[in-house]
Amino acid sequence: MIPAQFDYVAPTTLAEAITALGEAGEDAKILAGGQSLIPVLRLRLAFPTVLVDLSKVDELRGVRDDGDALLIGAMTKHSDVMTDPLITKYAALLSEATSTVADPAVRHRGTFGGALAHADPAGDLAAVALALDAELVAEGPGGRRSIAAKDFFMDYLETSLSPDEILAAVRIPKLVGSWSYRYEKFNRVAQAWAIVGVAAAVRMDGGSVAESRIGLTNMGSTPVRASAVESALSGASDLAAVRAAAQSAADGTNPPSDLGAKADYRQHLAKVLTGRAVAAAAGLSS
Ligand SMILES: Cc1cc2nc3c(=O)[nH]c(=O)nc-3n(C[C@H](O)[C@H](O)[C@H](O)COP(=O)(O)OP(=O)(O)OC[C@H]3O[C@@H](n4cnc5c(N)ncnc54)[C@H](O)[C@@H]3O)c2cc1C
């Protein structure tokens, strides 16, 4: 289908983009990689009057060392996130999860910021952002503000960005020390969306789990932090203890029932995949 008519602007700086968004009003939409927005326009599920294309705003691209954190520009493409040496060194869970997103064509257009701003709970990267305690840096006419990932994802496809704000960057605290990672994604065919995904980061100390971070994909209308598992994992040193802790993975979740799976099957998957992800990250095998 052909999208409804819209005006198009392609600013070259963030300041110009904020001005263009403000002038266009509430019916404007930001265009990043277009991998979700263009299908939405073609299906006429949205009718923006103006598209503000960020693809020429160079300052929104790239990864920077920011002391105890990494600052990842919102327009950094998935393919660049996957191979960036700073991300591989300090936030490898993100590179690993990004490598499971769609296919190479989508990963060469889609952006990290676009995926988070789209806030699809079936998307792989929101759960990672939540697990890694990311802060989302928004800029608008009122200036710059930081939003914790736990406060950013409000509901299905809904974030706490206001219509005149642009997601400029994502700040991810570095995980230093003996952290290891695993993103477990269950899908029915290769390169498809997750039926359920589990993002796990684990810090081992003397052979047992000292600290863990677990985020769940597609287990509710927003990404979910599996806090009960994180508490139960403390001190776990063998596979049986990890699997026992993983039994809490579905606590407080409200997954959808759809063509991919029923809700109770997703809850079962969350427990199994959490056990697998943590065991793999912790280097524990049967
Ligand atoms: C065939 C296919 C398969 C896919 N499979 C997966 C998958 O397995 N896992 C997965 O996680 N994702 C998947 N995706 C989604 C893909 O990863 C894209 O990252 C995602 O669609 C959005 O990124 P984008 O840069 O294309 O954003 P766009 O489509 O351009 O924008 C998406 C939304 O975010 C808003 N937005 C974008 N950037 C900003 C910003 N900086 N500030 C404020 N708002 C902004 C836009 O206005 C729009 O509402 C798939 C997409 C396709 C087409």
The ligand as a Gaussian input file, in Angstrom:
#p B3LYP/6-31G(d) Opt

LIG

0 1
 C       11.653000      -8.019000       8.879000
 C       11.998000      -7.410000      10.201000
 C       12.378000      -8.238000      11.238000
 C       12.713000      -7.697000      12.481000
 N       13.106000      -8.555000      13.465000
 C       13.474000      -8.057000      14.662000
 C       13.939000      -8.920000      15.695000
 O       14.064000     -10.135000      15.550000
 N       14.274000      -8.354000      16.892000
 C       14.186000      -6.998000      17.109000
 O       14.507000      -6.545000      18.198000
 N       13.763000      -6.156000      16.136000
 C       13.424000      -6.649000      14.928000
 N       13.022000      -5.781000      13.935000
 C       12.973000      -4.317000      14.210000
 C       14.316000      -3.635000      13.850000
 O       15.230000      -4.140000      14.766000
 C       14.408000      -2.076000      14.023000
 O       15.394000      -1.758000      14.909000
 C       13.254000      -1.437000      14.590000
 O       12.284000      -1.692000      13.616000
 C       13.296000       0.124000      14.762000
 O       14.500000       0.740000      14.392000
 P       14.554000       1.826000      13.225000
 O       15.855000       2.516000      13.380000
 O       14.284000       1.187000      11.910000
 O       13.389000       2.849000      13.639000
 P       12.177000       3.459000      12.772000
 O       11.395000       2.371000      12.142000
 O       12.653000       4.550000      11.899000
 O       11.352000       4.114000      13.990000
 C       10.612000       3.318000      14.894000
 C        9.833000       4.227000      15.858000
 O       10.710000       4.874000      16.767000
 C       10.637000       6.318000      16.615000
 N       12.022000       6.791000      16.699000
 C       13.077000       6.302000      15.986000
 N       14.216000       6.908000      16.380000
 C       13.874000       7.792000      17.332000
 C       14.635000       8.710000      18.145000
 N       15.976000       8.819000      18.028000
 N       13.966000       9.463000      19.051000
 C       12.616000       9.345000      19.189000
 N       11.857000       8.485000      18.452000
 C       12.473000       7.727000      17.546000
 C        9.997000       6.543000      15.240000
 O        9.304000       7.781000      15.184000
 C        9.057000       5.347000      15.147000
 O        7.877000       5.597000      15.862000
 C       12.667000      -6.295000      12.694000
 C       12.276000      -5.444000      11.636000
 C       11.951000      -5.993000      10.409000
 C       11.553000      -5.077000       9.295000

